[in-house]
Amino acid sequence: MTTFATLFGRLAERLSPGKVGETLQTHVGLVPNPLSERSKNLKPRIHDAKMFKSVCPYCAVGCGQRVYVKDGKVIDIEGDDDSPISGGCLCPKGSASYQLDINKRRVTTVKYRAPYATDWEDKPLDWAMERIAQRVYETREATFRETNEEGKLINNTTAIASLGGATLDNEENYLITKLLHSMGMVAIENQARI
């Protein structure tokens, strides 16, 4: 019992106000913890990286992220403490955003499979964008209705829908919604609710 009291007394003395910081820096428990020269000069890998604020690309919550870039490459992604939505926290998917960027198996080309084909082929992005625009235009022209059965003006098509994403901010959502409504599309939904 005397040994315990002596150790406890020494610990209490060490942790007295004014010495807590010193104790935490120089000891792990009751054993001194000297720093090596290497440890004294260590810096975080993001210390000279440029930080960009971003939004998690997964669900529609819109958690803030800090993306650190060095030499033109993403070196880290973490939660943004300034985000009023997440306060710096990320779910497991959001925490894995870094892997989304650096994964060597990630598909970075446009894949196209022609009707009745069994294999996918790579196509240029310009080709894909033109094809999508053409298909949307043709579908709208074929299915657009100016009036309903009672003759009431409706100007819509129910043959095309838009599925939104989490990385669109309010302004982009507004502009896209206005564009789609002007084309007569009425089915616009965000992926988080599906």
Protein Blocks (a to p, Z undefined) as FASTA:
>chain_A
ZZmmmmmmmmmmmmgghilmmmmmmpghjbccdddfklmmgccfklmcccdddddfkbmn
opacddddeehiafbdcddfklmklnopacfklmmmmmmmmmmkbcfbdcdddehiabdc
dddfklmmmmmmmmmmmmmmmmgcfbdfkopafkpafkbccdddfkbcfklmmmmmmmmm
mnopabdcdfklZZ
